[in-house]
């Protein structure tokens, strides 16, 4: 049975799923029936951060135009861009091999942004049922889930969750923080 997290809650992956090596991070959402005059295109991305909460390098920003982390084993892999959010379940999925994440990466930040939100007059207030979940690659079992419950009526970027190292083990934190300024605001936050 998966553990349902609340905003701000942190949990050790070793305690909830001992021996966890690789996870699928599924992100999903639905669009409200409001008409903004344009289709919604939400995009998931991952920032691979160092101990100073900065992107290790430009190649450590994982998204649809850079789908794999730079190391040969590709510890983080973005598995595709869903441009409509249609259908049930995960809209976008990121594969993370926790055992292969380089030691200089202390944190993985999972975000969702609205593509061309300002031009299209869109924000996360028009999105509902957003969630992030961790699935054990070996067992295909959902381990953790965080359902966002807040109304983000002016935000165009969301930090959904973080996976981070503490005392030699991986932990997950349910963040649920919204930002104005879309992807650019997040890039400004995490770039050196």
C-alpha positions in Angstrom: 0.0 0.0 0.0 1.6 3.3 -1.0 2.2 6.1 1.5 0.3 9.3 0.8 2.4 12.4 1.6 1.2 15.8 2.7 2.8 19.0 1.7 6.1 19.5 3.5 6.3 15.9 4.6 9.6 14.0 4.3 10.2 10.3 4.3 13.2 8.0 4.0 13.0 5.7 1.0 15.0 3.1 2.9 12.3 2.9 5.6 9.3 2.6 3.2 11.0 0.5 0.6 14.2 -1.1 1.8 16.7 -1.9 -1.0 15.0 0.4 -3.5 17.4 0.9 -6.4 15.4 2.5 -9.2 12.1 4.4 -9.4 9.8 5.7 -12.0 8.6 9.2 -11.0 5.2 9.7 -12.5 3.7 13.1 -12.8 0.1 13.6 -13.7 -2.6 16.3 -14.0 -6.0 17.1 -15.6 -7.0 20.4 -17.2 -10.2 22.1 -16.0 -12.9 22.7 -18.5 -12.0 26.4 -18.8 -11.3 27.7 -22.3 -8.1 29.7 -22.6 -8.3 29.6 -26.4 -5.3 27.3 -26.6 -4.3 23.8 -25.7 -2.4 23.2 -22.5 1.1 21.7 -22.7 2.6 20.9 -19.3 6.2 19.8 -19.1 8.0 17.9 -16.4 11.7 18.4 -15.8 14.4 17.5 -13.2 17.1 19.7 -11.8 20.1 17.7 -10.6 21.6 19.9 -7.8 24.8 20.0 -5.9 25.3 20.7 -2.2 24.7 24.4 -2.9 21.3 23.8 -4.4 22.6 24.7 -7.9 22.5 22.7 -11.1 25.8 20.7 -11.4 26.0 21.7 -15.1 23.6 22.6 -18.0 23.6 18.9 -18.9 22.1 18.2 -15.4 18.8 19.9 -16.3 16.7 17.0 -17.6 13.7 17.8 -19.8 12.3 17.1 -23.3 15.3 18.7 -25.1 17.8 17.0 -22.8 16.2 13.7 -21.9 19.2 11.9 -20.2 21.7 12.9 -17.5 25.2 13.2 -18.9 27.0 10.3 -17.2 27.4 7.2 -19.3 24.9 5.2 -17.2 22.3 8.0 -17.5 21.0 7.8 -13.9 18.1 10.1 -14.8 16.0 9.7 -18.0 13.0 11.7 -19.1 10.7 9.2 -20.9 8.7 11.5 -23.2 6.6 14.7 -23.6 2.8 14.3 -23.3 1.6 17.5 -25.0 -2.1 17.1 -24.0 -2.3 15.5 -20.6 -5.1 13.3 -22.0 -5.8 10.0 -20.4 -5.6 8.5 -17.0 -2.5 7.9 -14.9 0.9 9.4 -15.4 1.2 12.1 -18.0 5.0 12.2 -17.9 7.5 9.8 -16.4 11.1 10.1 -15.3 13.3 7.0 -14.6 15.8 7.4 -11.8 18.4 4.8 -11.0 19.2 5.9 -7.4 22.3 3.7 -7.3 23.9 5.5 -10.3 23.2 9.1 -9.4 26.7 10.7 -9.3 28.0 11.5 -5.8 28.2 15.3 -6.6 24.4 15.3 -7.1 22.8 15.9 -3.7 19.2 16.5 -4.8 16.8 15.9 -7.7 14.0 18.5 -8.0 10.9 17.5 -10.0 9.0 20.3 -11.5 6.1 21.0 -13.9 5.8 24.1 -16.0 3.2 25.3 -18.5 4.6 25.8 -22.0 4.0 29.4 -23.2 1.7 30.1 -20.3 1.9 33.9 -20.5 1.2 33.9 -24.3 -1.7 31.5 -23.8 -3.2 33.1 -20.7 -2.8 29.9 -18.7 -1.9 29.1 -15.1 -2.1 26.2 -12.6 -5.4 27.4 -11.4 -6.8 25.8 -14.6 -5.1 22.5 -13.7 -6.6 20.0 -11.2 -5.7 16.6 -9.7 -1.9 17.2 -10.0 0.2 14.5 -8.4 3.7 13.0 -8.3 4.3 9.4 -7.4 7.2 7.0 -7.0 7.0 3.5 -8.4 9.6 0.8 -7.6 11.0 -0.3 -11.0 11.5 -3.9 -9.9 8.1 -4.6 -8.3 6.0 -2.1 -10.3 4.5 -1.1 -6.9 3.6 2.5 -6.1 5.7 3.4 -3.0 4.9 7.1 -2.4 2.3 9.5 -3.7 1.8 13.3 -3.2 -1.5 14.8 -4.4 -1.4 18.6 -4.7 -4.5 20.1 -3.1 -3.8 23.8 -3.3 -5.2 26.3 -5.9 -2.3 27.8 -7.8 -4.3 30.5 -9.6 -1.4 32.7 -10.7 1.5 30.3 -10.8 3.0 28.9 -14.1 5.6 26.6 -12.5 5.4 24.1 -9.7 8.1 22.3 -7.7 6.3 19.1 -7.0 8.8 17.0 -5.0 12.5 16.5 -4.2 14.6 13.3 -3.8 17.6 14.1 -1.7 20.5 12.4 0.1 20.7 12.5 3.9 23.0 10.3 5.9 23.8 8.1 3.0 20.2 7.3 2.1 17.6 8.8 -0.3 14.6 10.6 1.0 11.6 12.3 -0.6 10.1 15.6 0.3 6.6 16.7 -0.9 7.1 20.4 -1.8 4.1 21.8 -3.8 5.5 25.3 -4.2 4.2 27.5 -7.0 6.1 30.2 -8.9 5.2 32.9 -11.4 7.5 33.2 -14.4 7.4 29.6 -15.7 10.5 27.6 -16.4 12.6 30.8 -16.5 11.9 31.4 -12.8 13.0 27.9 -11.9 16.2 28.2 -14.1 17.0 31.5 -12.4 16.6 29.8 -9.0 18.9 26.9 -9.7 21.6 28.1 -12.1 25.0 29.3 -10.8 
